[in-house]
Amino acid sequence: MAKKRKAGKASRSTKRASSILTPDALAFMERYLNNPSPTGFETEGQKLWLDYIRPYVDSYLVDPYGTVVGVINPEAKYKVVIEAHADEISWFVHYITKEGFIYVRRNGGSDHMIAPSKRVNIYTEKGIVKAVFGWPAIHVRTGKNDPVPSTDNIFLDCGCGSKEEVEKLGVHVGCVVTFEDEFMVLNGKHFTGRALDNRMGGFMIAQVARLLNEEKAKLPFGLYITNSVQEEVGLRGAEMIVERIRPDVAIVTDVTHDTQTPMMSKVQSGDIACGKGPVLSYAPAVHNNVLKHIIGTATAQGIPFQRLAASRATGTDTDAFAYGAAGVPSALISLPLRYMHTTVETVHRDDVENVIRLIHASVKALKAGQDMRYFK
């Protein structure tokens, strides 16, 4: 068992990060990020996540669409949720031409602009079929014929010469497709890959469960560690699970845009930087008292944080929890991320640790029966 660590001032050193991001934790993170989990087809990733957290919880539940919840103190009346979403953007096989080329439709917010020349996996009942997004060579594109990628012209080539040959491989309309790109580390401190939005969130809440278990924490309430499906198509998994759990408080984690790279607008998206800590959002769905609790915890623990104005909606599962089950006081702790919805989504290692630390500390600072109402 790891010894309980004293709270102290946050450090952005890699050395400090290793205190939470242990070799075993990092090995799980890489397996979990590389495992495909397309929206609506999250099962294998959810099994992997559940296997990891099972030693750290008292019980668990799986809802009909695949959202997984690990529960600590399941008999407690007062319920606290920490939540992330498990699904990643992908494509559906939509149309197979007689020549054997495959046109696709989005499953979530997949980016057609990055598709040309990407390698993909097509998931069939016979196994994975390899394919590529083809594109005309630069030699044959001219000023009069220089197409821009769109969902109408990107296509897959799986090495077949006819529709019948494609179907013989097990590929049919409705098969799901993901990019092949996998995890890597940049400069020893940036984690890069596809689907960090938001399996990195699933990793982080799993680490909160691990830390609570290692320090033998005795929580005075039930903690519901929730990994929801189908966020990328409208927060659907969260909409379902909030009704099943009916929590008293929810702390949601997701990603938000780092705005320090070229072509990003701070006027449009705020001044957010990887490496400067978790991002706390202001929005109607964000409950002010829960937010104050998190800010107070961050200040007391010396955890750096940034602020973001999200306006009408956060665009995350926070909205589903806030407005579900007759209204759940909810707040959002975001992880700054570069290049969202690409295959090179990038986050800072120290931010990952500090999000874990902030969720962990915020949960431990809650009291059973804590009334979050603005007035009585």
Buried (B, 14 or more C-beta within 10 A) or exposed (E): EEEEEEBEEBBBEEEBBBEBBEEEBBEBBBEBBBBBBBBBBBBEBBBBBBEBBEEBBEEBBEBEBBBBBBBBBBEBEBBBBBBBBBBBBBBBBBEBEEEBBBBBBBBBEBBBEBBBEBEBBBBBEEEBBEBBBBBEEEEEEEEEEEEEBEBEBBBBBBEBEEBEBBBEBBBEEEBBBBBBBBBEEEEEBBBBBBBBBBBBBBBBBBBBBBBBBBBEBEBEBBBBBBBBBBBBBEBBBBBBBBEBBEBBBBBBBBBBBBBBEEEBEEEEEBEBBBBBBBBBBBBEBBBEBBBEBBBEBBEEBEBBBBEBEBEEBBBBBBBBBBBBBEEBBBBBBBBBBBBBBBBBBBBBBBBBBBBBBBBBBBBBBBEBEBEBEEEE
